Amino acid sequence: MSDVVVAVCPIARASETVAPESDRYGLPNSSGLSESVSIPSPVLRRIRTTWAHPPPIAVAAFWMSVCAVAFSLASVAVRFAIATLPAGEITFFRNLGALVFLAPLFIRRGRAVFRVARPWTAATLALWQAISNFCIVLAFAVIPLADAVAISFLSPLIVVAMAALLGIERVGRSRWLATLIGFAGMLLIVRPGFQQMPPETLLVLASATVTAFFSLTVRNLGRDHHPDTLVLIALGGSLPILAAVAFWSWRMPEPNEAIILLAIGLAAALGQAAMVRAYAAAESSSVMPFSFLQLPATVIAAYAAFGQAPDLFTLAGALVIFASAQYTMRREARQ
């Protein structure tokens, strides 16, 4: 889902110096090529070297492409599920499924993955995860998927505004201007005054805002926690909250609905794992452009499943938001 894209970025980013190279990229060192293979030409030797040790940006592009496809499929599956199942129940199974499918990663870390230095701060991470996911699932019931994904890219810009207002960091005029331009791109998508704006649009904005709180919390916790620990806290800690929400409108899923819920959890887990590896492979400012692949992937999936096609205003607004977010992240990387 689109909320996870933004939510996990800072997790991986905060840990770029923690995980070893082979573990961060999620690729084998030897690439399965035997040392005894004869290399008849310099060209083949170069191919073998590149395959065994791919450039970081190539690794990041690969994993971000996987992430974009996974989250777009999760969004489509949520749209199918929301037609018959309550949003709270969908969100609960989404996080539960992701937690189960990612369990092997946590087990590999051993007991260290359960070490939490600041439990109260970590608890807020789970709260932000639950609220953000729940809001975006509710919005998917009404808003076209491409619009929701495009608006969700406002989250990095909201992080900048919050960091400045809360006194966490100084923000210059250029970053403030980029933030305002990004919000102007959002207005291009919703076009208030020119068309009836669904109230659910506010849910997407709420999800993006809460995701910004999530990002700031991760920046804080990332100094002394492994990224896998933060993912475990976010997914596992949100389950009791979402279980309480789901309890009031619980309905036992039918077999076909259970398959859809399983697909949501699997796609979310794949997207989350790929996101972590992408942002661990290269600098966040370099990876950010590839995150925009989620929009065309969602457009294709939504058109194939529901016949939803974004208009020119949505595409133009998405480009404005993306350009503003990319500029902001590059400026931040220089500081």
C-alpha positions as CSV (number, residue, x, y, z in Angstrom):
1,M,0.0,0.0,0.0
2,S,1.0,3.5,-0.6
3,D,1.3,4.5,3.0
4,V,3.9,1.8,3.5
5,V,6.1,3.3,0.8
6,V,6.6,6.4,2.7
7,A,6.5,4.8,6.1
8,V,9.4,2.5,5.6
9,C,11.7,4.9,3.8
10,P,13.1,6.5,6.9
11,I,13.4,3.1,8.5
12,A,15.8,1.9,5.9
13,R,17.4,5.2,5.6
14,A,18.3,5.4,9.3
15,S,20.1,2.1,9.0
16,E,22.2,2.6,5.9
17,T,25.4,2.2,8.0
18,V,24.2,-0.8,10.0
19,A,23.7,-3.8,7.8
20,P,26.6,-5.4,5.9
21,E,26.6,-5.0,2.1
22,S,25.4,-8.5,1.1
23,D,22.7,-8.4,3.8
24,R,21.5,-4.9,2.8
25,Y,21.2,-5.6,-0.9
26,G,19.5,-9.0,-0.4
27,L,21.6,-10.4,-3.2
28,P,24.2,-13.3,-3.2
29,N,27.8,-12.2,-3.3
30,S,28.9,-14.8,-5.9
31,S,25.7,-14.7,-8.0
32,G,25.9,-18.4,-8.4
33,L,28.8,-18.3,-10.9
34,S,31.5,-20.9,-10.5
35,E,35.1,-19.7,-10.1
36,S,36.1,-22.3,-12.6
37,V,34.1,-20.8,-15.4
38,S,36.4,-19.6,-18.2
39,I,36.0,-16.0,-19.3
40,P,37.0,-15.9,-22.9
41,S,36.9,-12.1,-23.3
42,P,37.1,-8.9,-21.3
43,V,33.4,-8.2,-22.1
44,L,32.3,-11.4,-20.3
45,R,34.6,-10.7,-17.4
46,R,33.1,-7.2,-17.0
47,I,29.6,-8.8,-17.1
48,R,30.5,-11.3,-14.5
49,T,32.0,-8.6,-12.2
50,T,29.0,-6.4,-12.6
51,W,26.6,-9.3,-11.9
52,A,28.5,-10.3,-8.8
53,H,28.8,-6.8,-7.4
54,P,26.1,-4.6,-9.0
55,P,26.3,-0.8,-8.5
56,P,24.3,0.3,-5.5
57,I,21.9,2.4,-7.6
58,A,21.1,-0.6,-9.8
59,V,20.3,-2.7,-6.7
60,A,18.1,0.1,-5.4
61,A,16.3,0.4,-8.7
62,F,15.6,-3.3,-8.8
63,W,14.2,-3.5,-5.3
64,M,12.2,-0.3,-5.7
65,S,10.6,-1.7,-8.8
66,V,9.6,-4.8,-6.9
67,C,8.2,-2.6,-4.2
68,A,6.2,-0.5,-6.6
69,V,4.6,-3.5,-8.2
70,A,3.9,-5.2,-4.8
71,F,2.2,-2.1,-3.3
72,S,0.2,-1.4,-6.4
73,L,-1.1,-5.0,-6.3
74,A,-1.9,-4.6,-2.6
75,S,-3.9,-1.4,-3.3
76,V,-5.9,-3.2,-5.9
77,A,-6.6,-6.1,-3.6
78,V,-7.7,-3.7,-0.8
79,R,-10.1,-2.1,-3.3
80,F,-11.6,-5.5,-4.0
81,A,-11.8,-6.3,-0.3
82,I,-13.3,-3.0,0.9
83,A,-16.4,-3.7,-1.2
84,T,-17.6,-6.4,1.3
85,L,-15.3,-6.3,4.4
86,P,-15.0,-3.6,7.0
87,A,-11.9,-1.3,6.8
88,G,-10.7,-2.2,10.3
89,E,-10.7,-5.9,9.5
90,I,-8.9,-5.4,6.2
91,T,-6.2,-3.3,7.9
92,F,-5.8,-5.8,10.7
93,F,-5.3,-8.7,8.3
94,R,-3.0,-6.6,6.2
95,N,-0.6,-6.0,9.0
96,L,-1.0,-9.5,10.4
97,G,-0.2,-11.0,7.0
98,A,2.8,-8.8,6.5
99,L,4.1,-9.7,10.0
100,V,3.7,-13.4,9.3
101,F,5.4,-13.3,5.9
102,L,8.2,-11.2,7.3
103,A,8.7,-13.5,10.3
104,P,11.8,-15.3,8.7
105,L,13.6,-12.0,8.5
106,F,12.9,-11.3,12.2
107,I,13.9,-14.9,13.2
108,R,17.2,-14.5,11.3
109,R,18.1,-11.5,13.5
110,G,17.6,-13.6,16.7
111,R,16.8,-12.0,20.0
112,A,18.4,-8.7,19.1
113,V,15.4,-7.8,17.0
114,F,13.3,-7.6,20.2
115,R,15.6,-5.1,21.9
116,V,13.7,-1.8,22.4
117,A,15.6,1.0,24.1
118,R,12.7,3.4,24.4
119,P,9.4,1.5,24.6
120,W,7.1,4.5,25.0
121,T,8.5,6.2,21.9
122,A,8.4,2.9,20.1
123,A,4.7,2.6,21.1
124,T,3.9,5.8,19.2
125,L,5.4,4.2,16.1
126,A,2.8,1.4,16.3
127,L,0.0,4.0,16.8
128,W,1.0,6.0,13.7
129,Q,1.2,2.8,11.7
130,A,-2.3,1.8,12.7
131,I,-3.9,5.2,12.0
132,S,-2.1,5.7,8.7
133,N,-3.1,2.3,7.3
134,F,-6.7,2.5,8.5
135,C,-7.2,6.0,6.9
136,I,-5.8,5.0,3.5
137,V,-7.9,1.8,3.5
138,L,-11.0,3.9,4.1
139,A,-10.0,6.3,1.3
140,F,-9.5,3.5,-1.2
141,A,-13.2,2.7,-1.0
142,V,-14.1,5.9,-2.8
143,I,-11.1,7.7,-4.2
144,P,-9.4,6.5,-7.4
145,L,-6.3,4.6,-6.6
146,A,-4.0,6.8,-8.7
147,D,-5.3,9.9,-6.9
148,A,-4.7,8.4,-3.5
149,V,-1.2,7.3,-4.3
150,A,-0.3,10.7,-5.8
151,I,-1.6,12.6,-2.8
152,S,0.3,10.2,-0.4
153,F,3.6,11.5,-1.9
154,L,3.0,14.7,0.1
155,S,4.3,12.9,3.2
156,P,8.0,13.9,2.7
157,L,6.9,17.5,2.3
158,I,4.8,17.4,5.5
159,V,7.8,16.0,7.3
160,V,9.8,19.1,6.3
161,A,7.0,21.4,7.5
162,M,6.7,19.6,10.8
163,A,10.4,19.4,11.4
164,A,10.5,23.2,11.0
165,L,7.5,24.0,13.1
166,L,8.6,21.7,15.9
167,G,12.1,23.2,15.9
168,I,13.7,19.8,15.0
169,E,15.7,21.4,12.1
170,R,16.0,24.6,10.3
171,V,14.3,24.9,6.9
172,G,15.4,27.5,4.4
173,R,13.3,29.4,2.0
174,S,13.9,27.1,-0.9
175,R,12.6,24.1,0.9
176,W,9.6,26.0,2.2
177,L,8.9,27.1,-1.4
178,A,9.2,23.5,-2.6
179,T,6.8,22.3,0.1
180,L,4.2,24.9,-0.9
181,I,4.6,24.0,-4.6
182,G,4.0,20.4,-3.6
183,F,0.7,21.3,-1.9
184,A,-0.2,23.2,-5.0
185,G,0.2,19.9,-6.9
186,M,-2.2,18.3,-4.5
187,L,-4.8,21.0,-5.3
188,L,-4.3,20.2,-9.0
189,I,-5.4,16.6,-8.2
190,V,-8.5,17.4,-6.0
191,R,-9.4,20.7,-7.8
192,P,-11.6,22.1,-5.0
193,G,-14.2,24.5,-6.4
194,F,-14.1,22.9,-9.8
195,Q,-15.4,19.5,-8.9
196,Q,-17.0,18.0,-5.8
197,M,-14.1,16.9,-3.5
198,P,-14.9,13.6,-1.8
199,P,-14.6,13.8,2.0
200,E,-12.4,10.7,1.8
201,T,-9.7,13.0,0.3
202,L,-9.2,14.3,3.8
203,L,-8.5,10.7,4.9
204,V,-5.6,10.5,2.4
205,L,-4.2,13.8,3.7
206,A,-4.7,12.5,7.3
207,S,-2.8,9.3,6.3
208,A,0.0,11.4,4.8
209,T,0.2,13.6,7.9
210,V,0.3,10.7,10.3
211,T,2.9,9.0,8.1
212,A,5.0,12.2,8.5
213,F,4.8,11.7,12.3
214,F,5.8,8.1,11.7
215,S,8.8,9.3,9.7
216,L,10.0,11.7,12.4
217,T,9.6,9.0,15.1
218,V,11.7,6.6,13.0
219,R,14.4,9.2,12.5
220,N,14.5,9.5,16.3
221,L,14.5,5.7,17.0
222,G,16.7,4.9,14.1
223,R,19.8,6.1,15.9
224,D,19.8,3.1,18.3
225,H,17.5,0.5,16.7
226,H,17.9,-1.9,13.8
227,P,15.5,-1.3,11.0
228,D,14.0,-4.8,11.4
229,T,13.2,-4.0,15.0
230,L,11.3,-0.9,13.9
231,V,9.4,-2.8,11.2
232,L,8.5,-5.4,13.9
233,I,7.4,-2.7,16.3
234,A,5.3,-1.0,13.6
235,L,3.5,-4.1,12.4
236,G,3.3,-6.1,15.6
237,G,2.5,-3.1,17.8
238,S,-0.3,-2.0,15.6
239,L,-2.2,-5.3,15.7
240,P,-3.8,-4.8,19.2
241,I,-5.0,-1.3,18.1
242,L,-6.4,-2.6,14.8
243,A,-7.9,-5.7,16.5
244,A,-9.9,-3.4,18.8
245,V,-11.1,-1.4,15.8
246,A,-12.0,-4.6,13.8
247,F,-13.8,-6.1,16.8
248,W,-16.8,-3.6,16.5
249,S,-17.5,-4.5,12.9
250,W,-16.1,-8.0,12.7
251,R,-17.4,-10.4,10.1
252,M,-16.0,-13.8,9.3
253,P,-14.5,-13.7,5.8
254,E,-15.8,-15.9,3.1
255,P,-13.2,-18.2,1.4
256,N,-12.8,-15.9,-1.5
257,E,-12.4,-12.9,0.8
258,A,-9.8,-14.8,2.9
259,I,-7.8,-15.3,-0.3
260,I,-7.9,-11.6,-1.0
261,L,-6.8,-10.8,2.6
262,L,-3.9,-13.3,2.2
263,A,-2.9,-11.6,-1.1
264,I,-2.9,-8.2,0.7
265,G,-0.6,-9.4,3.4
266,L,1.7,-11.1,1.0
267,A,2.0,-8.1,-1.3
268,A,2.5,-5.8,1.7
269,A,5.2,-8.0,3.1
270,L,7.0,-8.2,-0.3
271,G,6.7,-4.4,-0.7
272,Q,8.0,-3.7,2.8
273,A,11.0,-6.0,2.5
274,A,11.9,-4.6,-1.0
275,M,11.6,-1.0,0.3
276,V,14.0,-1.7,3.1
277,R,16.6,-3.2,0.8
278,A,16.2,-0.4,-1.8
279,Y,16.9,2.4,0.8
280,A,19.7,0.3,2.3
281,A,21.4,0.0,-1.0
282,A,21.8,3.7,-1.8
283,E,21.3,7.2,-0.5
284,S,17.7,8.2,0.1
285,S,17.9,11.1,-2.3
286,S,19.1,8.8,-5.0
287,V,16.4,6.2,-4.4
288,M,13.5,8.6,-4.1
289,P,13.0,9.0,-7.9
290,F,12.4,5.2,-8.2
291,S,9.7,5.3,-5.6
292,F,7.6,7.3,-8.1
293,L,7.3,4.0,-10.1
294,Q,4.5,3.2,-7.7
295,L,2.2,5.7,-9.5
296,P,2.4,4.2,-13.1
297,A,2.3,0.7,-11.6
298,T,-0.9,1.6,-9.7
299,V,-2.4,3.3,-12.8
300,I,-1.8,0.1,-14.8
301,A,-3.2,-2.1,-12.1
302,A,-6.2,0.1,-11.4
303,Y,-7.0,0.4,-15.1
304,A,-6.8,-3.4,-15.6
305,A,-8.9,-4.2,-12.6
306,F,-11.4,-1.4,-12.5
307,G,-11.1,0.6,-15.6
308,Q,-9.8,3.6,-13.6
309,A,-7.7,6.0,-15.7
310,P,-6.2,9.2,-14.2
311,D,-6.9,12.5,-16.0
312,L,-4.3,15.1,-17.0
313,F,-4.8,17.1,-13.8
314,T,-3.9,14.0,-11.7
315,L,-0.8,13.3,-13.7
316,A,0.3,16.9,-13.6
317,G,-0.3,17.2,-9.9
318,A,1.6,14.0,-9.3
319,L,4.6,15.3,-11.2
320,V,4.5,18.6,-9.2
321,I,4.4,16.7,-5.9
322,F,7.1,14.3,-6.9
323,A,9.4,17.1,-8.2
324,S,8.9,19.0,-5.0
325,A,9.6,16.0,-2.8
326,Q,12.7,15.1,-4.8
327,Y,14.1,18.6,-4.5
328,T,13.4,18.6,-0.8
329,M,15.2,15.3,-0.2
330,R,18.2,16.3,-2.3
331,R,18.5,19.6,-0.3
332,E,18.3,17.7,2.9
333,A,21.0,15.2,1.8
334,R,23.4,18.1,1.2
335,Q,22.9,19.6,4.7
